[in-house]
Amino acid sequence: MMMLISGKLSPLNQRRVENFKNNRRGYWSLWIFLTLFILSLFAELIANDDPLIVSYKGDLYFPVATEYTELTYGGEFESPADYKDPYIQNLIENEGQGWILWPMIHYSYNTINYDLPVPAPSPPSWDNPLGTDDQARDVLARVIYGFRISVLFAVVLTLASSVIGIIAGAVQGYYGGKVDLFFQRFIEIWSGLPVLFLLIILASIVEPNFWWLLGIMLLFSWMQLVDVVRAEFLRGRNLEYVRAARALGLNNRMIMFRHILPNAMVATLTFMPFIFNGSVVTLTALDFLGFGLPPGSPSLGELVAQGKTNLHAPWLGITAFMSLSIMLTLLIFIGEAVRDAFDPRKVS
């Protein structure tokens, strides 16, 4: 696939791809991270307390996608079927002569295991490979779902903040003068605010959820690319090809985004993996402090908080540490490889 992509790129970009691939640490980190992320997108098929497929009296049912009642399997009530209940399993497998296909992990992120041999949090076992937290929820399932939320949150926040930061930096650098002066004073004031405290205050005023938290963090994260893009536009607006485009009658928007922006994107792309990394860390910190995602949401920060609270259950802290360490290390390696790929000393 990489060879196919390289064949469609310009010679300069082909050299950049080759430089990225030559950084073996970053190259393999990218593939490992993508594999973990793609697997997490199908978390419901990997960790769920509902079966994937149920065969009952010759008919196939898909509880992972549709909710069925006990009456569907010959039960007595119209309540949703609890497939972990031995009574329901007996109705399906014995009386209905059917079978049940379970996911790899029989618990979702919010499933409470009522059959623990010891009080929660329970240590790792065959049933719960990473143990359970203090609410008897499977830690491995929560890590899978929490990893997905963290990555999706960081992806959306990185893309949104990059778009805003690029536009703001482009306007500053291209027009210069009073526009640049006033915009810089505003950014200096805005960036001087205590971001974490403001995030905590705003998150305590409104009921936090994925989109509210994203919007609040977007208020401050867009400034990270402004200086880089502004510098590129300040340098590029007086170059000969820009003057020629202006002399030919092209409007400012066309000159900014078709002629100058592609050159500015080189520096921008090298910063984006690190912005992504910072987004994950900020979300984890807010969840750890209790001002992040709603209570009960699968969160790596909440797992860190549980490890701090339950020092007698070291598997919680170890799991949180390993999950975050692996994810952030992979992202750092990817960021270093992207930076090296766009290094002008290596692509000339």
C-alpha angles and dihedrals in degrees: 000000000000090000091051091051092046091053092060096049132088117263091257093052091044089058089049091053090049091050090051092050091048089061092079094185094055094038095055091040088058092052093045092049093047090049092052092046095049090049090050090054086066094047092132089061093047103040118024139128090220121077121248094227133006123195112202124171092337095311126109123225129187108208092172088068104025132038116233130189128229089257089069089067098038097272128144105241137059092226119116112280116258102213093191090061109102089220092061092043090053091050091053103038102033111023094031093037089224137127141232126225109204129195118252090263116040095209135075123212092269100037114123116215106220094179100068114144090216133030117279132298088056124188123249116292139161089272094046108026093190096031127241133284126240090281093054093252120145109260096205092055091049091050091053094049092040092052090053094050092047094051095044091047091050092046094052093042093047094049095045095045091046093053092050093043093049093050092046093047092046093053092047096047098041100047097032117169117077092350090059093041097052093040091053092051090050092050091048091054094042094047091049092064116105096255100190093049092048090049090052092048094047092044090052093051097053127039103260122237135153097277097038090051091047092052093047093050091045089063089072109020096069092075095070095083099035097089094048095049092041091055092050092050093046088054097041102044093076098044119117097250091053091050089049092050090049091049090052089059101254113157122245095254091055092048093046100048103028102039111021102029097063089060092047092051091071092069091037095056092052090058099045098079090054091048086052090052092050091051091056092048093049093050090048091050093051092048090049090054092046096248099101132075120000117283112277095028115132103257135163089212091055089051089053089052090050090051089053093047096044104047089159088065102060094173089074095057093040092051092048092047094048094045094051094039094052094045096046093043091053090049092049092050090049091049092051091050092050090049091051092046091058095041105125090214090064101041100045 
